[in-house]
Amino acid sequence: MFRESDTSDLAVRLGERCRIEPPALVGRKYEGWKEALSIGDDAIIRPYSVIYCDTSIGHHFQCGYFVIVRAECVLADRVTLMSRVTLEGRVHVGAGTKIMAHVYLPSRTRLGSMVFVGPGTTFLNDRHPIRMPAEQMVVKGAAIEDNVSIGGGCAILPGVTIGEGSFIGGGSVVTKDVPPWTLAYGVPARHYPMPASLREGNRPEFMYPQVDLWGPHSDPSWSPDE
């Protein structure tokens, strides 16, 4: 289904049973836009959020208040963005990933499936911002593999890869690649063996516990393999 506002400021294809609470803006056009925003079934979008055209979002998407998702982002099924999250465009987010409040993801950042990002974490994509000639700029975001958990208040530097299943302690500054299934913490983050208590990966019942994050209905049957 294609819907376009009377003022032609918005263009969005909505799935079934989507709930968009005004004054959210979905399908925000910009100069040079090409495709309407696509949103799957059962989305919940809270007030004051803005989602641009040329972005694709899967089923069961939820976001809090004042969320910004710019153009050319791809969000898989069951992604949750809490309040005041910003995706600056050309960001990929895998299925079941949950991003807590006040997180910033710059362009060319890639998150896998079942990733948890704690509140106030910032990702970076340029090691020499505003100091290099345009022809020498290298913009490269972080790559976060499946089942990673990142604590609150972290800084993830440009081009870093965090391997599958790794656990990043809160307040850490990740300056280099983290191997799979590694515990990392500190400033800068150092690597340690993964404790036995953390080796099972992120639990689906905590990643996406409710049909409506602010409501009473639970969805305990969902698994990331669906």
MORA-V999238 format. One record per pair of residues at least 4 apart in sequence whose C-alpha atoms are under 7 Angstrom apart, sorted by the first residue. I is the first residue (numbers start at 1). J is the second residue. If there is no record, write none. Layout:
I/J
I/J
This chain:
1/13
1/14
2/12
2/13
2/14
3/11
3/12
3/13
4/8
4/10
4/11
4/12
5/9
5/10
5/11
9/28
9/29
10/26
10/27
10/28
10/29
11/27
11/28
11/29
11/36
11/37
11/53
12/26
12/27
12/36
12/37
12/38
13/36
13/37
13/38
13/39
14/18
14/38
14/39
14/40
15/39
15/40
15/41
16/41
16/42
17/41
17/42
18/41
18/42
18/43
18/44
19/43
19/44
19/45
20/24
20/44
20/45
20/46
21/45
21/46
21/47
22/47
23/47
23/48
24/46
24/47
24/48
24/49
24/50
25/49
25/50
25/51
26/50
26/51
26/52
27/36
27/37
27/51
27/52
27/53
28/51
28/52
28/53
29/33
29/52
29/53
33/53
33/54
34/54
35/53
35/54
36/53
36/54
37/52
37/53
37/54
37/55
37/56
38/55
38/56
38/57
39/56
39/57
39/58
40/57
40/58
40/59
41/59
41/60
42/59
42/60
43/59
43/60
43/61
43/62
44/61
44/62
44/63
45/62
45/63
45/64
46/63
46/64
46/65
47/65
47/66
48/65
48/66
49/65
49/66
49/67
49/68
50/67
50/68
50/69
51/68
51/69
51/70
52/69
52/70
52/71
53/71
54/71
54/72
55/71
55/72
55/73
55/74
56/73
56/74
56/75
57/74
57/75
57/76
58/75
58/76
58/77
59/77
59/78
60/77
60/78
61/77
61/78
61/79
61/80
62/79
62/80
62/81
63/67
63/80
63/81
63/82
63/83
64/81
64/82
64/83
65/83
65/84
66/83
66/84
67/83
67/84
67/85
67/86
68/85
68/86
68/87
69/86
69/87
69/88
69/89
70/87
70/88
70/89
71/89
71/90
72/89
72/90
73/89
73/90
73/91
73/92
74/91
74/92
74/93
75/79
75/92
75/93
75/94
76/93
76/94
76/95
77/95
77/96
78/95
78/96
79/95
79/96
79/97
79/98
80/97
80/98
80/99
81/85
81/98
81/99
81/100
82/99
82/100
82/101
83/101
83/102
84/101
84/102
85/101
85/102
85/103
85/104
86/103
86/104
86/105
87/91
87/104
87/105
87/106
88/105
88/106
88/107
89/107
90/107
90/108
91/107
91/108
91/109
91/110
92/109
92/110
92/111
93/97
93/110
93/111
93/112
94/111
94/112
94/113
95/113
95/114
96/113
96/114
96/207
96/208
96/224
97/113
97/114
97/115
97/116
98/115
98/116
98/117
98/207
99/116
99/117
99/118
100/117
100/118
100/119
101/119
101/120
102/119
102/120
103/119
103/120
103/121
103/122
104/121
104/122
104/123
105/109
105/122
105/123
106/123
106/124
106/125
106/141
107/141
108/140
108/141
109/141
109/142
109/143
110/142
110/143
110/144
111/115
111/143
111/144
111/145
112/144
112/145
112/146
113/146
113/147
114/146
114/147
114/202
115/146
115/147
115/148
115/149
116/148
116/149
116/150
117/149
117/150
117/151
118/150
118/151
118/152
119/152
119/153
120/152
120/153
121/152
121/153
121/154
121/155
122/154
122/155
122/156
123/155
123/156
123/157
124/141
124/156
124/157
124/158
125/139
125/140
125/141
125/157
125/158
125/159
126/138
126/139
126/140
126/158
127/158
128/132
132/136
132/137
133/137
140/158
140/159
141/158
141/159
142/157
142/158
142/159
142/160
142/161
143/160
143/161
143/162
144/148
144/161
144/162
144/163
145/162
145/163
145/164
146/164
146/165
147/164
147/165
147/201
147/202
148/164
148/165
148/166
148/167
149/166
149/167
149/168
150/167
150/168
150/169
150/170
151/168
151/169
151/170
152/170
152/171
153/170
153/171
154/170
154/171
154/172
154/173
155/172
155/173
155/174
156/173
156/174
156/175
157/174
157/175
160/175
160/176
160/177
161/177
161/178
162/166
162/177
162/178
162/179
163/178
163/179
163/180
163/181
164/180
164/181
165/180
165/181
165/201
166/180
166/181
166/182
166/183
167/182
167/183
167/184
168/183
168/184
168/185
169/184
169/185
172/185
172/186
172/187
172/188
172/189
173/186
173/187
173/188
173/189
174/188
174/189
175/188
178/182
181/194
182/191
182/192
182/193
182/194
183/191
183/192
183/193
183/194
184/189
184/190
184/191
184/192
185/189
185/190
186/190
194/198
194/199
195/199
203/207
204/208
204/223
204/224
205/209
205/220
209/218
209/219
209/220
210/217
210/218
210/219
211/217
211/218
211/219
212/217
